Protein backbone atom coordinates (compact mmCIF):
# COMPACT_ATOMS: atom_id res chain seq x y z
CA UNK A 1 0.00 0.00 0.00
CA UNK A 2 1.33 3.33 -0.91
CA UNK A 3 1.56 6.25 1.30
CA UNK A 4 -1.20 8.08 -0.58
CA UNK A 5 -3.65 5.21 -0.28
CA UNK A 6 -2.93 4.92 3.47
CA UNK A 7 -3.77 8.60 3.89
CA UNK A 8 -7.02 8.15 1.96
CA UNK A 9 -8.07 5.22 4.17
CA UNK A 10 -7.38 7.27 7.31
CA UNK A 11 -9.45 10.17 6.00
CA UNK A 12 -12.40 7.86 5.30
CA UNK A 13 -12.30 6.41 8.80
CA UNK A 14 -12.15 9.91 10.29
CA UNK A 15 -15.23 11.14 8.40
CA UNK A 16 -18.07 12.14 10.75
CA UNK A 17 -15.95 12.25 13.91
CA UNK A 18 -16.22 16.04 14.14
CA UNK A 19 -20.00 15.79 13.73
CA UNK A 20 -20.17 13.14 16.43
CA UNK A 21 -18.09 15.32 18.77
CA UNK A 22 -20.35 18.29 18.10
CA UNK A 23 -23.48 16.21 18.81
CA UNK A 24 -21.97 14.93 22.04
CA UNK A 25 -21.11 18.49 23.08
CA UNK A 26 -24.70 19.60 22.38
CA UNK A 27 -26.08 16.71 24.47
CA UNK A 28 -23.78 17.53 27.38
CA UNK A 29 -24.66 21.21 27.15
CA UNK A 30 -28.38 20.32 27.16
CA UNK A 31 -27.97 18.18 30.28
CA UNK A 32 -26.11 21.01 31.99
CA UNK A 33 -28.80 23.54 31.07
CA UNK A 34 -31.59 21.26 32.32
CA UNK A 35 -29.72 20.87 35.62
CA UNK A 36 -29.30 24.62 35.91
CA UNK A 37 -32.99 25.17 35.19
CA UNK A 38 -34.00 22.65 37.87
CA UNK A 39 -31.69 24.34 40.37
CA UNK A 40 -33.16 27.74 39.54
CA UNK A 41 -36.70 26.41 39.99
CA UNK A 42 -35.88 24.99 43.42
CA UNK A 43 -34.20 28.24 44.38
CA UNK A 44 -37.31 30.27 43.50
CA UNK A 45 -39.52 27.86 45.48
CA UNK A 46 -37.23 28.10 48.53
CA UNK A 47 -37.23 31.89 48.29
CA UNK A 48 -41.03 31.92 48.18
CA UNK A 49 -41.21 29.65 51.24
CA UNK A 50 -38.79 31.90 53.11
CA UNK A 51 -40.93 34.93 52.29
CA UNK A 52 -44.07 33.24 53.59
CA UNK A 53 -42.27 32.12 56.75
CA UNK A 54 -41.15 35.71 57.31
CA UNK A 55 -44.76 36.90 56.87
CA UNK A 56 -45.91 34.37 59.50
CA UNK A 57 -43.15 35.46 61.90
CA UNK A 58 -44.00 39.14 61.50
CA UNK A 59 -47.72 38.43 61.97
CA UNK A 60 -47.10 36.44 65.17
CA UNK A 61 -44.82 39.15 66.52
CA UNK A 62 -47.45 41.79 65.74
CA UNK A 63 -50.14 39.83 67.61
CA UNK A 64 -47.86 39.37 70.62
CA UNK A 65 -47.31 43.14 70.69
CA UNK A 66 -51.04 43.80 70.62
CA UNK A 67 -51.69 41.21 73.32
CA UNK A 68 -48.94 42.64 75.51
CA UNK A 69 -50.70 46.02 75.54
CA UNK A 70 -54.10 44.44 76.27
CA UNK A 71 -53.23 41.94 79.00
CA UNK A 72 -56.50 42.41 80.87
CA UNK A 73 -58.33 40.68 77.99
CA UNK A 74 -55.83 38.03 76.85
CA UNK A 75 -58.46 35.28 76.80
CA UNK A 76 -60.34 37.19 74.08
CA UNK A 77 -57.48 36.47 71.66
CA UNK A 78 -57.69 32.67 71.88
CA UNK A 79 -58.99 30.87 68.80
CA UNK A 80 -59.03 27.21 67.78
CA UNK A 81 -57.75 26.11 64.37
CA UNK A 82 -60.34 26.85 61.64
CA UNK A 83 -62.67 28.53 64.16
CA UNK A 84 -64.12 32.01 63.85
CA UNK A 85 -62.07 34.56 65.79
CA UNK A 86 -63.46 36.93 68.38
CA UNK A 87 -63.89 40.65 67.75
CA UNK A 88 -60.45 41.57 69.18
CA UNK A 89 -58.61 39.02 67.02
CA UNK A 90 -60.63 39.35 63.82
CA UNK A 91 -58.70 42.25 62.16
CA UNK A 92 -55.35 40.50 62.70
CA UNK A 93 -56.82 37.14 61.70
CA UNK A 94 -58.23 38.53 58.45
CA UNK A 95 -54.94 40.27 57.61
CA UNK A 96 -52.97 37.04 58.07
CA UNK A 97 -55.47 35.11 55.95
CA UNK A 98 -55.06 37.66 53.15
CA UNK A 99 -51.24 37.48 53.22
CA UNK A 100 -50.71 33.72 53.54
CA UNK A 101 -52.29 31.27 51.07
CA UNK A 102 -54.52 28.71 52.76
CA UNK A 103 -53.73 30.10 56.21
CA UNK A 104 -54.82 28.22 59.32
CA UNK A 105 -54.46 30.00 62.64
CA UNK A 106 -54.58 28.80 66.23
CA UNK A 107 -53.93 30.95 69.29
CA UNK A 108 -53.84 29.46 72.78
CA UNK A 109 -53.75 31.49 75.98
CA UNK A 110 -52.80 29.59 79.14
CA UNK A 111 -52.30 31.43 82.44
CA UNK A 112 -49.50 29.90 84.51
CA UNK A 113 -50.81 28.88 87.93
CA UNK A 114 -49.44 30.87 90.85
CA UNK A 115 -47.63 33.44 88.67
CA UNK A 116 -48.43 36.59 86.73
CA UNK A 117 -47.22 34.94 83.51
CA UNK A 118 -49.43 33.78 80.67
CA UNK A 119 -48.24 31.37 77.97
CA UNK A 120 -49.35 32.38 74.48
CA UNK A 121 -49.03 29.83 71.69
CA UNK A 122 -49.45 30.99 68.11
CA UNK A 123 -49.58 28.48 65.29
CA UNK A 124 -49.84 29.76 61.72
CA UNK A 125 -50.04 27.26 58.89
CA UNK A 126 -50.08 27.84 55.15
CA UNK A 127 -49.93 25.95 51.89
CA UNK A 128 -48.01 27.63 49.08
CA UNK A 129 -49.25 25.32 46.34
CA UNK A 130 -52.72 23.78 46.33
CA UNK A 131 -52.32 20.10 47.09
CA UNK A 132 -48.68 20.65 48.07
CA UNK A 133 -46.94 20.22 51.36
CA UNK A 134 -48.16 22.51 54.11
CA UNK A 135 -45.96 24.49 56.48
CA UNK A 136 -46.57 25.50 60.08
CA UNK A 137 -44.85 28.22 62.05
CA UNK A 138 -45.29 27.93 65.81
CA UNK A 139 -44.31 30.44 68.46
CA UNK A 140 -44.70 30.16 72.22
CA UNK A 141 -44.18 33.29 74.24
CA UNK A 142 -44.78 34.27 77.86
CA UNK A 143 -46.42 37.55 78.72
CA UNK A 144 -46.06 38.88 82.23
CA UNK A 145 -48.08 41.66 83.78
CA UNK A 146 -45.98 44.46 85.12
CA UNK A 147 -46.39 45.00 88.83
Residue pairs with C-beta under 8 A, 6 or more apart in sequence:
45 128
48 128
49 128
49 135
52 100
52 101
52 126
52 128
52 135
53 135
53 137
55 99
55 100
56 96
56 100
56 124
56 126
56 137
57 137
57 139
59 92
59 95
59 96
59 99
59 100
59 124
60 122
60 124
60 137
60 139
61 139
62 92
63 77
63 89
63 92
63 107
63 122
64 120
64 122
64 139
64 141
64 143
66 77
66 92
67 74
67 77
67 120
67 143
68 143
70 77
70 88
71 118
71 143
71 145
73 88
74 109
74 111
74 118
74 120
74 143
75 109
76 86
76 87
76 88
76 89
77 86
77 88
77 89
77 107
77 109
77 120
78 86
78 107
78 108
78 109
79 85
79 86
79 89
79 93
79 105
79 106
79 107
80 106
81 104
81 105
81 106
81 123
81 125
82 104
85 93
85 105
89 107
93 105
96 103
96 105
96 124
97 103
97 105
100 124
100 126
101 126
101 127
101 128
102 125
102 126
102 127
102 130
102 134
103 124
103 125
103 126
104 123
104 124
104 125
104 126
105 122
105 123
105 124
105 125
106 121
106 122
106 123
107 120
107 121
107 122
107 123
108 119
108 120
108 121
109 118
109 119
109 120
110 118
110 119
110 120
110 121
111 117
111 118
111 119
112 118
112 119
112 142
115 144
116 144
116 145
116 147
117 142
117 143
117 144
118 142
118 143
118 144
119 140
119 141
119 142
120 140
120 141
120 142
120 143
121 138
121 139
121 140
122 138
122 139
122 140
122 141
123 136
123 137
123 138
123 139
124 136
124 137
124 138
125 134
125 135
125 136
125 137
126 134
126 135
127 133
127 134
127 135
128 135
